[in-house]
Amino acid sequence: MSIISKQLESIKTKYPKHLIFIKVLKSYESYGDDAEGISKITKIPTIMIKKDIKTLGFTEDKIDSILKILIKEGKKVAILQAS
């Protein structure tokens, strides 16, 4: 399991009702159920990685507008900085 996967699992345990974004360089990513939920609200497409993991990503210049959409829909969001 990668460092990011471990961090994500730990955050989801602490904040199960939050949608999680991971900031990687100049983009944001989300995985699994979070990616699917974000995609349904924002219409950003997901892609499959590996056999059964969906991911969603976008450039950092889009974060403000995406957060506004998600918060307007009543969603809680957490952002994890990849290190």
DSSP file (Angstrom, degrees, kcal/mol; ACC not computed):
  #  RESIDUE AA STRUCTURE BP1 BP2  ACC     N-H-->O    O-->H-N    N-H-->O    O-->H-N    TCO  KAPPA ALPHA  PHI   PSI    X-CA   Y-CA   Z-CA
    1    1 A M              0   0    0      0, 0.0     5,-0.0     0, 0.0     0, 0.0   0.000 360.0 360.0 360.0 132.6    0.0    0.0    0.0
    2    2 A S     >  -     0   0    0      1,-0.1     4,-2.2     4,-0.0     5,-0.2  -0.216 360.0-108.9 -73.4 165.9    1.4    3.4   -1.0
    3    3 A I  H  > S+     0   0    0      1,-0.2     4,-2.6     2,-0.2     5,-0.2   0.915 121.3  50.2 -60.6 -43.8    1.9    6.2    1.5
    4    4 A I  H  > S+     0   0    0      1,-0.2     4,-3.0     2,-0.2    -1,-0.2   0.907 108.9  51.9 -63.1 -40.9   -0.9    8.2   -0.1
    5    5 A S  H  > S+     0   0    0      2,-0.2     4,-2.4     1,-0.2    -1,-0.2   0.906 111.1  47.6 -61.6 -41.4   -3.2    5.1    0.2
    6    6 A K  H  X S+     0   0    0     -4,-2.2     4,-2.1     2,-0.2    -2,-0.2   0.919 113.5  47.2 -65.2 -43.6   -2.4    4.8    3.9
    7    7 A Q  H  X S+     0   0    0     -4,-2.6     4,-2.5     2,-0.2    -2,-0.2   0.921 112.7  49.7 -63.4 -43.7   -3.0    8.5    4.5
    8    8 A L  H  X S+     0   0    0     -4,-3.0     4,-2.8     1,-0.2     5,-0.2   0.917 110.4  49.7 -62.4 -44.4   -6.2    8.4    2.6
    9    9 A E  H  X S+     0   0    0     -4,-2.4     4,-1.7     1,-0.2    -1,-0.2   0.903 111.7  49.2 -61.6 -41.5   -7.5    5.3    4.5
   10   10 A S  H  X S+     0   0    0     -4,-2.1     4,-1.7     2,-0.2    -2,-0.2   0.913 112.6  46.8 -64.6 -44.1   -6.6    7.0    7.8
   11   11 A I  H  X S+     0   0    0     -4,-2.5     4,-2.9     1,-0.2    -2,-0.2   0.914 110.3  52.6 -65.0 -43.7   -8.4   10.2    6.9
   12   12 A K  H  < S+     0   0    0     -4,-2.8    -1,-0.2     1,-0.2    -2,-0.2   0.839 107.6  53.0 -63.1 -32.3  -11.5    8.4    5.7
   13   13 A T  H  < S+     0   0    0     -4,-1.7    -1,-0.2    -5,-0.2    -2,-0.2   0.910 115.8  39.0 -66.5 -42.3  -11.6    6.5    9.0
   14   14 A K  H  < S+     0   0    0     -4,-1.7    -2,-0.2     1,-0.2    -1,-0.2   0.839 131.5  27.1 -75.9 -34.0  -11.5    9.8   10.9
   15   15 A Y    ><  +     0   0    0     -4,-2.9     3,-1.6    -5,-0.1    -1,-0.2  -0.571  67.0 161.7-130.2  67.2  -13.8   11.7    8.5
   16   16 A P  T 3  S+     0   0    0      0, 0.0    -1,-0.1     0, 0.0    -4,-0.1   0.717  75.6  53.1 -65.9 -20.6  -16.1    9.2    6.8
   17   17 A K  T 3  S+     0   0    0      2,-0.1    59,-0.6    60,-0.0     2,-0.3   0.447  92.4  94.1 -93.7   0.1  -18.7   11.8    5.6
   18   18 A H  E <  S-a   76   0A   0     -3,-1.6     2,-0.5    -6,-0.1    59,-0.3  -0.669  73.9-129.1 -92.9 146.0  -16.1   14.0    3.9
   19   19 A L  E     -a   77   0A   0     57,-3.1    59,-2.7    -2,-0.3     2,-0.5  -0.815  32.6-141.4 -85.8 132.2  -15.2   13.9    0.2
   20   20 A I  E     -a   78   0A   0     -2,-0.5     2,-0.4    57,-0.2    11,-0.3  -0.842  19.6-173.8-107.2 129.7  -11.4   13.6    0.1
   21   21 A F  E     -a   79   0A   0     57,-2.7    59,-3.4    -2,-0.5     2,-0.5  -0.930  11.9-151.7-111.9 143.6   -9.1   15.4   -2.4
   22   22 A I  E     -aB  80  29A   0      7,-2.9     7,-2.2    -2,-0.4     2,-0.6  -0.976  11.5-142.2-113.9 123.9   -5.4   14.7   -2.6
   23   23 A K  E     +aB  81  28A   0     57,-3.0    59,-2.4    -2,-0.5     2,-0.5  -0.767  22.5 179.0 -87.5 120.4   -3.3   17.6   -3.8
   24   24 A V  E >   - B   0  27A   0      3,-2.6     3,-1.6    -2,-0.6     2,-0.3  -0.962  59.5 -56.0-125.5 111.8   -0.4   16.2   -6.0
   25   25 A L  T 3  S-     0   0    0     -2,-0.5    57,-0.0     1,-0.2    -2,-0.0  -0.401 123.3 -14.6  54.3-113.1    1.9   18.9   -7.5
   26   26 A K  T 3  S+     0   0    0     -2,-0.3    34,-2.3    -3,-0.1     2,-0.3  -0.035 126.7  66.2-110.7  31.1   -0.5   21.2   -9.4
   27   27 A S  E <   -BC  24  59A   0     -3,-1.6    -3,-2.6    32,-0.3     2,-0.4  -0.937  67.5-131.1-143.7 167.2   -3.6   19.0   -9.5
   28   28 A Y  E     -BC  23  58A   0     30,-2.9    30,-2.0    -2,-0.3     2,-0.3  -0.950  22.9-171.3-120.7 142.6   -6.2   17.4   -7.2
   29   29 A E  E     -BC  22  57A   0     -7,-2.2    -7,-2.9    -2,-0.4     2,-0.3  -0.934   7.8-171.5-131.8 154.1   -7.2   13.8   -7.3
   30   30 A S  E     - C   0  56A   0     26,-2.1    26,-2.1    -2,-0.3     2,-0.3  -0.976  12.0-153.9-141.7 154.3  -10.0   11.7   -5.6
   31   31 A Y  E >>  - C   0  55A   0    -11,-0.3     3,-1.1    -2,-0.3     4,-0.9  -0.889  43.5 -16.9-132.3 156.9  -10.5    8.0   -5.6
   32   32 A G  H 3> S-     0   0    0     22,-2.6     4,-2.1    -2,-0.3     5,-0.2  -0.179 122.7  -1.5  61.2-135.0  -13.1    5.3   -5.2
   33   33 A D  H 3> S+     0   0    0      1,-0.2     4,-2.5     2,-0.2    -1,-0.3   0.844 134.0  56.2 -61.2 -35.0  -16.5    6.2   -3.9
   34   34 A D  H <> S+     0   0    0     -3,-1.1     4,-2.7     2,-0.2     5,-0.2   0.935 106.7  49.4 -62.8 -45.0  -15.4    9.8   -3.4
   35   35 A A  H  X S+     0   0    0     -4,-0.9     4,-2.3    19,-0.3    -2,-0.2   0.910 112.0  48.7 -60.3 -42.7  -14.5   10.1   -7.0
   36   36 A E  H  X S+     0   0    0     -4,-2.1     4,-2.1     2,-0.2    -1,-0.2   0.916 112.5  47.6 -64.1 -43.2  -17.8    8.7   -8.1
   37   37 A G  H  X S+     0   0    0     -4,-2.5     4,-1.4     2,-0.2    -2,-0.2   0.907 113.3  47.3 -64.8 -42.7  -19.8   11.1   -5.8
   38   38 A I  H  X S+     0   0    0     -4,-2.7     4,-3.0     1,-0.2     6,-0.4   0.899 110.5  53.6 -64.7 -40.8  -17.8   14.1   -6.9
   39   39 A S  H  X S+     0   0    0     -4,-2.3     4,-2.3    -5,-0.2    -2,-0.2   0.900 105.3  53.2 -61.9 -42.3  -18.3   13.1  -10.6
   40   40 A K  H  < S+     0   0    0     -4,-2.1    -1,-0.2     1,-0.2    -2,-0.2   0.872 117.3  37.8 -61.6 -36.8  -22.1   12.9  -10.2
   41   41 A I  H  < S+     0   0    0     -4,-1.4    -2,-0.2    -5,-0.1    -1,-0.2   0.902 128.4  29.9 -81.9 -43.3  -22.3   16.4   -8.8
   42   42 A T  H  < S-     0   0    0     -4,-3.0    -3,-0.2    -5,-0.2    -2,-0.2   0.597  94.5-129.4 -96.5 -12.7  -19.6   18.2  -10.9
   43   43 A K     <  +     0   0    0     -4,-2.3    -4,-0.2    -5,-0.3    -3,-0.1   0.648  57.0 146.3  67.9  16.4  -19.9   16.1  -14.1
   44   44 A I        -     0   0    0     -6,-0.4    -1,-0.3    -5,-0.1    -2,-0.1  -0.740  51.9-118.4 -78.6 127.2  -16.1   15.6  -14.1
   45   45 A P        -     0   0    0      0, 0.0    12,-0.4     0, 0.0     2,-0.2  -0.322  20.7-139.8 -70.8 149.2  -15.5   12.2  -15.6
   46   46 A T        -     0   0    0     10,-0.1     2,-0.3   -10,-0.1    10,-0.2  -0.666  11.3-153.0 -96.8 160.4  -13.9    9.4  -13.7
   47   47 A I  E     -D   55   0A   0      8,-2.6     8,-2.7    -2,-0.2     2,-0.4  -0.956  18.9-114.7-129.4 154.1  -11.4    6.9  -15.1
   48   48 A M  E     -D   54   0A   0     -2,-0.3     2,-0.4     6,-0.2     6,-0.2  -0.728  27.2-173.1 -88.4 132.6  -10.6    3.4  -14.0
   49   49 A I  E  >  -D   53   0A   0      4,-3.6     4,-1.7    -2,-0.4     3,-0.2  -0.953  64.7  -9.3-120.0 148.6   -7.2    2.6  -12.6
   50   50 A K  T  4 S-     0   0    0     -2,-0.4    -2,-0.0     1,-0.2     0, 0.0  -0.325 114.8 -57.1  55.7-149.4   -6.2   -0.9  -11.9
   51   51 A K  T  4 S+     0   0    0      1,-0.1    -1,-0.2    -3,-0.0    -3,-0.0   0.790 129.2  12.8 -93.7 -29.2   -9.3   -3.2  -12.2
   52   52 A D  T  4 S+     0   0    0     -3,-0.2     2,-0.6     2,-0.0    -2,-0.2   0.198  95.1 100.7-139.8  19.0  -11.7   -1.7   -9.8
   53   53 A I  E  <  - D   0  49A   0     -4,-1.7    -4,-3.6   -21,-0.0     2,-0.3  -0.938  50.0-157.4-115.3 121.4  -10.6    1.7   -8.6
   54   54 A K  E     - D   0  48A   0     -2,-0.6   -22,-2.6    -6,-0.2     2,-0.3  -0.715  12.9-173.0 -92.0 146.3  -12.1    4.9  -10.1
   55   55 A T  E     -CD  31  47A   0     -8,-2.7    -8,-2.6    -2,-0.3     2,-0.4  -0.943  11.0-164.4-135.6 159.0  -10.2    8.2  -10.0
   56   56 A L  E     +C   30   0A   0    -26,-2.1   -26,-2.1    -2,-0.3     2,-0.3  -0.994  14.1 175.1-141.1 140.6  -11.0   11.7  -10.8
   57   57 A G  E     +C   29   0A   0    -12,-0.4     2,-0.3    -2,-0.4   -28,-0.2  -0.991   8.6 169.4-149.0 156.9   -8.6   14.6  -11.3
   58   58 A F  E     -C   28   0A   0    -30,-2.0   -30,-2.9    -2,-0.3     2,-0.1  -0.975  39.6 -86.9-159.4 162.9   -8.3   18.2  -12.3
   59   59 A T  E >   -C   27   0A   0     -2,-0.3     3,-2.0   -32,-0.2   -32,-0.3  -0.348  40.7-110.1 -77.2 157.5   -5.9   21.1  -12.3
   60   60 A E  G >  S+     0   0    0    -34,-2.3     3,-1.2     1,-0.3     4,-0.4   0.721 111.0  70.9 -63.0 -22.6   -5.4   23.3   -9.2
   61   61 A D  G 3  S+     0   0    0    -35,-0.3    -1,-0.3     1,-0.2     4,-0.2   0.627  97.3  53.5 -69.4  -9.9   -7.0   26.4  -11.0
   62   62 A K  G <> S+     0   0    0     -3,-2.0     4,-2.1     1,-0.1    -1,-0.2   0.503  80.0  93.4 -98.9  -7.0  -10.4   24.6  -10.8
   63   63 A I  H <> S+     0   0    0     -3,-1.2     4,-2.9    -4,-0.3     5,-0.2   0.882  81.5  53.0 -61.2 -42.2  -10.5   23.9   -7.0
   64   64 A D  H  > S+     0   0    0     -4,-0.4     4,-2.1     1,-0.2    -1,-0.2   0.933 112.4  43.5 -61.0 -46.3  -12.4   27.0   -6.0
   65   65 A S  H  > S+     0   0    0     -4,-0.2     4,-1.8     2,-0.2    -1,-0.2   0.882 115.1  49.5 -68.2 -36.3  -15.3   26.5   -8.4
   66   66 A I  H  X S+     0   0    0     -4,-2.1     4,-2.5     2,-0.2    -2,-0.2   0.911 110.3  50.3 -68.8 -41.7  -15.5   22.7   -7.6
   67   67 A L  H  X S+     0   0    0     -4,-2.9     4,-2.9    -5,-0.2     5,-0.3   0.908 108.5  53.1 -61.8 -41.1  -15.5   23.4   -3.8
   68   68 A K  H  X S+     0   0    0     -4,-2.1     4,-2.3    -5,-0.2    -1,-0.2   0.916 110.4  47.6 -59.5 -43.6  -18.3   25.9   -4.3
   69   69 A I  H  X S+     0   0    0     -4,-1.8     4,-1.4     2,-0.2    -2,-0.2   0.939 114.7  45.1 -62.7 -48.1  -20.4   23.4   -6.1
   70   70 A L  H  <>S+     0   0    0     -4,-2.5     5,-2.5     1,-0.2    -2,-0.2   0.907 114.7  47.2 -65.6 -42.9  -19.8   20.6   -3.6
   71   71 A I  H ><5S+     0   0    0     -4,-2.9     3,-1.9     1,-0.2    -1,-0.2   0.891 107.9  56.1 -67.4 -38.5  -20.4   22.9   -0.6
   72   72 A K  H 3<5S+     0   0    0     -4,-2.3    -1,-0.2    -5,-0.3    -2,-0.2   0.839 105.0  54.0 -59.7 -32.3  -23.6   24.2   -2.2
   73   73 A E  T 3<5S-     0   0    0     -4,-1.4    -1,-0.3    -5,-0.2    -2,-0.2   0.390 125.2-105.9 -82.3   3.2  -24.7   20.6   -2.4
   74   74 A G  T < 5S+     0   0    0     -3,-1.9     2,-0.2     1,-0.3    -3,-0.2   0.633  70.5 147.3  85.2  14.5  -24.1   20.2    1.3
   75   75 A K      < -     0   0    0     -5,-2.5     2,-0.4    -6,-0.2    -1,-0.3  -0.567  43.2-136.6 -86.8 147.6  -21.0   18.1    1.0
   76   76 A K  E     -a   18   0A   0    -59,-0.6   -57,-3.1    -2,-0.2     2,-0.4  -0.836  24.4-163.3 -98.0 140.5  -18.1   18.2    3.4
   77   77 A V  E     -a   19   0A   0     -2,-0.4     2,-0.4   -59,-0.3   -57,-0.2  -0.968  13.1-171.7-130.8 141.3  -14.6   18.2    1.9
   78   78 A A  E     -a   20   0A   0    -59,-2.7   -57,-2.7    -2,-0.4     2,-0.5  -0.985  11.8-150.7-128.4 143.5  -11.1   17.5    3.1
   79   79 A I  E     -a   21   0A   0     -2,-0.4     2,-0.5   -59,-0.2   -57,-0.2  -0.964   6.1-161.1-118.5 126.8   -7.9   18.1    1.2
   80   80 A L  E     -a   22   0A   0    -59,-3.4   -57,-3.0    -2,-0.5     2,-0.7  -0.912  14.2-138.8-106.3 127.3   -4.8   16.0    1.8
   81   81 A Q  E     -a   23   0A   0     -2,-0.5     2,-0.2   -59,-0.2   -57,-0.1  -0.777  18.9-134.6 -87.0 117.7   -1.5   17.3    0.7
   82   82 A A              0   0    0    -59,-2.4   -57,-0.2    -2,-0.7   -78,-0.0  -0.484 360.0 360.0 -68.8 140.2    0.6   14.6   -0.8
   83   83 A S              0   0    0     -2,-0.2    -1,-0.1   -59,-0.1   -59,-0.1   0.386 360.0 360.0-123.1 360.0    4.2   14.6    0.4
